[in-house]
Amino acid sequence: MIQVLVADDDEALRNIVGEVLKADGYNVEVASDGNDAWRLFEQSYPELVFTDIRMPGRTGLELLAEIKRVSPLTHVVIMTSHASLETAIGALKNGAYDYLIKPFDDLELISYAARRALANLRLMRERDFLVARLKERNDELERLNTMFRELAVKDGLTGLYNRRYAQQLLQQEVERCTLHKRPISVLFVDLDHFKLYNDRHGHQKGDELLKALVACLRDKARGSDAIARWGGEEFVVIAPETGTAAATALAKKMQRAISELEIPGRESQPKGFVSISIGVATLGQHANCASGLIAQADRALYKAKDAGRNMVCVAEGFMEDSTMAEFLATTVTDGLMGS
């Protein structure tokens, strides 16, 4: 049943209003002053309040302000005389829903004001419900969009950036570093003898090894570094603001950390532990574009593998654009078959 509060210091008037509203089927409480009205309001938080403007304790306007502060949806109807009509109109600007002029010419005006106020309250609640539903759906849509965006740029197994996004990111970083004349290096990382580990321990254990390796790389990487899974057991670390010496030091730190990983089956690997090989290339020193950096780092990686693996090698010399294009056209770097 709908709760209604009637507040007026005129006993006869508040009883008349109360009786009319009770006859209309509402649960009505009455208060003789503003303080009593506030006490009753805090107990039941009624949907609708009829209040006189001038009352002992709190005035009707003070009561209106406190009600709107704690219960914005509660509808308040101001009851006033002709002499206070201007004040009642001002109350509408402060959140009152309607006003009635007393003495009432027709008691039906009380019922009509209540019906209008409660109909408006229902509309507001429906609106708020629809807005909340819309927000929930928008939040869900945003969550799905975020998930799809991540799927587009992230590797499903490791959670790292995928190759496609890494290429875009590297291009952006190279352009930025070129513009501001800042260094940037690329580390090309390959997990040594990964195919052998998979063959001996199964693909599930192989996936666990890749995840452990990624966690280790992330732990040793700096906040500005970006790590991507290039393919299979190959990874790329994009290291902005990093010259060759710092990039090499970072690579060696990662290499040592991987060799110390306590991975099940590590002793079955050729070196008795899990190892990685890393190739390092720096913009301006080994290449002058993003694809050239990748090609040079890849070349250095294969030099590290040819030298016995578990090594860090730095690219040699400078690769011109034409030479780099020829290299990319004739070299397979996916490493998907393991090494």
N, C-alpha and C positions, 0 to 999 in steps of 0.2 A: 504494500500500500504506500502511496506517495506521502512523504512527510512534508507538512507545511507548518511554518512558525508565524504567529501573529503577534506583533509587539505594538502596544499603544497604552499610554497611561490613562486613557479614558476607558473605564471598565465597561460601560454600556457599548461603546463602539467596538472594542476588541471582542466582546462576547457575540455581537451581531455578526462580525466578520467570521469569527470562529464557527458559529452555528451554520452559516451559509456554506462554508467550505466543508464542514462535516457532512452536511446534507448532500454535497456533491461527491462524497465518497473518499475524502482525504483524511489522513490521520493528522489531527491538528493539535498543536500545543500553543498556549498563549502566555505572554509575558507582559508585566505591568511597567517595566522600564528597560532601558538599554542594557544595563548590567545583567539583569535577569535573562534578557533575550540572548545575550552572548553566551551565558552559562548554558542555556538550553540548546543553543546552536552547536556548541562544542560537544554536546552529548550525542546528538543524532545527525548532524550535518544535513538538514532538510534540503530538498530540491528547490523549495520555493519559500520566500519570506515576504510577508506584508509588514511594513513598519512605518510608524508615524515619524515625522521629521523631528519634532520637538518632544523629547522625553527626558525624565530625570536620569542621572547616571550617564550613559553614553547617549548621544543624540542619534537620530536615524542616519545621518550622514557618516558619523563615526562608525556606527554599526555596519553600514554599507561598505566602508573602506576595509574594515577588518574581515568581513565575510569574503570580499573579493580577493583579499590577500591569501586566504587559506583555502578558498573553494571558488575558483573563478567561474565554474559552471552554474553555481547556485544563482537562481534568478530572484531579483529583489524588486518588489513593487512598493513604491513610496506612496504613503497616504498623507495628504496635505490639505490645508484649507486654501481658499482663494488668496488669502493674504500671503501665503508662502509659496505660491505657484512658481515664482521665478526661481526660488531655491530648489524646488522639485525638478524643474527643467534642467538646472545645473547638475542635479544628481544623475540625470540621464547621461550626461557627459562623463560622469565618473563611474559608470558601470551599471546603474539601475536599469532594469528592463522597461518599466512603465510607471505611471503614476495614476492615482485616483484622487479626485477632489471630494472632500467630505464637507458637509453631510452628503450622503449618497442619494441621488435622485431616484435610483433604481438599484435594488440589491443584485439584480442580474449582472450589473457592471462588475461586481466582485467575482462572480463565477466566470464571466467572459474574460476578465484579466488573467485569472488563474489558468483557464484553458489555453489562452494565447501564449502565456509564458511557458507552460509545460510542453505545448506543441513545439515552440521554438527550442526548448531544451532538448527534446527528442531529436530534432533536426541537427542540433549542435553535436549531440553524442554520436549520431549516425555519421556526421561529417568527420568527427575525430576518429571514429572506428575505421572509416574508409581511408582516411589519411594514414592511420597507423598500418592498415593492411598494405596500402600502397608503398609505405616506407619499408615494410618488411619485404615486399616483393622487389623493391629497388635494391635493398641491401642484399637480397639473395641473388639478384641479377648481377650486382657489382661483384659479389663473391664468385659467381660463375665466370664473369668476365676476367676477374683476376686469375682464376684457376686456368682459364683458356690461354691468357697471356703468358702465364708461367709455363704451360705446356708447350707454347710456341717457342719459348726461349730456353727452357730448361731440359736437361737430360733426365729421363725418367728414373734411371737407376741411382745416379749419384746426387741428383739435385743441383749439379753444376750447370753453368751456361752450356748450351749446345754449340756445335761448330758454326752453324749459320749465324747465330747471334754474336758469337765471339768474333767472327769476321767483321760484322758491322761495328761492334764496339772498338775493335782494334783500329779500324779505319777512322772512326771519330777521334780516338785518342791520338793517332798519328797526325791527323790534321790539326788538332789542338796544340800538340807539342811542336809541330813544325811552325805554326803561326807564332807561338810564344818563344820559339827557339829553346825548348826544353828537351831533355833526353827522355827516351822511352826504350825499354828493352823487352824482348820476348824470350821466355824459357819454354823450350819444347821438351816435354817429359815423356819418357817411355818406360813402362814397367818391364823389366828384364825377364825373359823366359816365362811369360805369362801363359802361353799355350802349354808349356810343359806342366805348369802348376795346375791348369785346368784338366789336363789329361790324367794327372795323378790323383786329384782330389775332387774332381767334379765341378760342374759349372756353378752350383750353388755356393760352394766354398770360394770359387773364383770371384763371384759377385761380392761376397763378404770381404775378400781381399781388396777389391777395388774400392769398396766403401771405406775400409780402414785406411787405405792409401790417401783417399780424398780428405778424410778427417785430419790426417797428418799434414797434408799440404796446406789445408786451411789454417791449421794451428800455426804453421811457420810463416805463412804469408802475412803481409802487412795490410793495414786497413785499406790502402789505396789500390792494392793488387786485385786483379780479376782472374779467376781460374775457370777454365772451360774444358769439357771433355771433347777432344778433337775427333775421337773415333776409337772403338775398341779399348786398348790399354794405353792410348796416347792422350796426353793432356797438354794444354797450353796455359802458361801464366803470363798475363799482360801486366807489365810493371812500369807504370808511368813515373816520370820524374826520377828515372833510374838509369845510371850509366853502366858501362860494361863491368867495372869493378864491383859495384854494389849488386848488380844482377848475378854475377858469378858467386859472390858471397852468399846471396840468398839461395842460389841453386845448391851450393855445397851444404848449406844448413838443412835444406829439404832432403838432400841425398843421405846425410848422416842420420836424420830422424827416421827415414824409411828403413834404413839398414838395422835400426834398433827396434823395429816393431816386433812385438811378440805375437807372431801370426802362426796358427796351427799349420804344421807342414813346412815351416820355413827351412828346417834343416834338410829337407829333400831338394831344395833348390841348388843349382850348381855351385854357388858360392857359400852355401850353408845358411843363407839368410835371404830375405827379400831385398832386391836392389832395384834402383832406377838409373837410367842414363838420361843426361840432360844436355841439350844444345842451347847456347845463348847467342843472341844477336841483338845489336843496338842500332837504332836509327841514326843515320848520318855517318856511322863508322863502318857498318856492314851492308846497309841498304838505305834507300831513300823513299820507300813506300811500304804500305802495310803488307802487301803480298810478298814483297822482297824480304821483309823481316821474317815472315813465316818460312820462306824458302831457305834463307840463310840459317835460321835456327834449326830447321830440319836437316840441312846439310851437316851442321855441327853435331846434331844428335847421332847421325849415322857414323860420323867420325868417332864419337864416343863408343858406339856399339862395336865398330870394327876394331877398336883398340882394346876390347875385352870387357866392355860394359861396366856398370857401377862407376861411371866417370862423368865429369862435367867438362864439356869442351866448348870453347868460344869460336864463333865463326871467323873465318880468315878473309881478309881483304874486303873489297867492296863489290857488290853485285850490281851491275848496271841493269836498267830496265829490260833491255833486249836480251841480255844473258839470263836474267831471271825468268822471262817469259819462256825461253827455250827450256830452261831447267824444269819449270812447272809442267811443260807439255810432255816431258819425257820421263818424269820421275813419279813413281807411285808412293804416296806417303801415308796411306790409310793405316797400314799396320794391322788390319783386321785379322790377318792370319796368325798373328802372334810372332814373337821373336825371342 
